[in-house]
Amino acid sequence: MSVKSILMPITSGALINNRFEWAIHISKYFETSITGLYIEPPYQDVTQPSLMPDGLEKKTDSYARNFEQHHAIIKHEISNIKDTLNKVGLLLKKDIPLLTTTEKISTALKKYSQYYDLIILEKNQVPDSILSLLTDPAIDIAVNSSCPVLVVPNRAPNYQFPQSPAFVWDESHEASRSLTHSLPLICANDCTKGTILNIGQQQNKTLDSELDRISISKYLTLHKLNAEYISIKANEKNMADSLLDTLDLKNHDLLVMGAYGHSKLRELFIGSTIREVFKHVDIPVFLSH
């Protein structure tokens, strides 16, 4: 297993240093290709229409002037980003192309994710709408993405492969997929320890708790990972708090979670817990649907 292609979305006005450094760090180890994807901001016409002919003419002139300024800013920003990518490309001895799109970030990543092994986002990256200000859009992006998403915190980063990962586990397809997809990053630096945080099994489960513990622990042992198995016993109201307390206590440096949608009652419960944990956690988060 390996990571051979990384897609790094870049929204207008956002600094790319943090997630870019993560991409470079992964690229050096796996000899990974990096592609930037610039999300062009939509033009918003702030001119006010008038019923008077002169007013309409002024509105048209103002619209054209603002539209030209808008695209001049975009052109300048793209030029600066390309310069940065070219400089880093020279250090890595590889080309780092920049794609551009006028689509929303969630729509663009749903399409482009088919051709990459990993997407790297920064937490609280510019959302698609006012409503998404209430929650980071990264989980929704991961739900609709064809590849995993690594979300890095927007604080001063520590560019090291994880030494103490935590896996949120519930026997679901999402949890299993995220665990499996995260192993290349986790095993890259000979990580030998981790924690499995069992937050509850599916109602139609075929494994009892003890067999599940043995099975998942044995699977990780095959990857030279000795993982402690912890059952989080909490109700819906304090499940997220219990998870966060455990993460703080164990001093983990990566959180691996499934990205859940809302199509089923189970996903609504587990998904809301995942979103609440994601909102407050301050370490890199690996998501897969």
Secondary structure, 3 states (H helix, E strand, C coil): CCCCEEEEEEECCCCCHHHHHHHHHHHHHHCCEEEEEEECCCCCCCCCCCCCHHHHHHHHHHHHHHHHHHHHHHHHHHHHHHHHHHHHHHHHCCCCCEEEECCCHHHHHHHHHHHCCEEEEECCCCCCCCHHHHCCCHHHHHHHCCCCEEEECCCCCCCCCCCCEEEEECCCHHHHHHHHHHHHHHHCCCCCEEEEEECCCCCCCCCCHHHHHHHHHHHHHCCCCEEEEEECCCCCCCHHHHHHHHHHHHCCCEEEEECCCCCCHHHHHHHHHHHHHHHHCCCCEEEEC
